[in-house]
Amino acid sequence: MHFYMTTVVALNHDSAEAIFTTRAYGSIGVIAMYALGGEAMKSMNRDTLSFLFKYPISKLNAAEANQVEMLITTLLIRKPILKASDIFKVETRLFASITGTVVTYVLVALQFHAKLSKH
């Protein structure tokens, strides 16, 4: 919806290229921020597991040792990931495809703008 509104507004102004470019870079920046957040979450999971595996469980009482083992099992089975409504995972691999899509639509919109501004 936002892209359509930007397109309609931009087609009525002389600075359409600047608006499209700003919108494209802004979209790519937001996507990159979320993708890097997903990667940071994966890294944090690996670091936590590494720490828990190295921690000497023999120094803990039985209840604490069980909790540590349960946390390790939980982190191994259900790794924390950033998802969008359980439809897809947000990670850096997604960044390339979305960037390509945004750039494609911006180029198409600019071509329409160039054609309409000639008339």
Secondary structure, 3 states (H helix, E strand, C coil): CHHHHHHHHHHCCCCHHHHHHHHHHHHHHHHHHHHHHHHHHHHHHHHHHHHHHHCCHHHCCHHHHHHHHHHHHHHHHCCCCCEECCCEECCHHHHHHHHHHHHHHHHHHHHHHHHHHHC
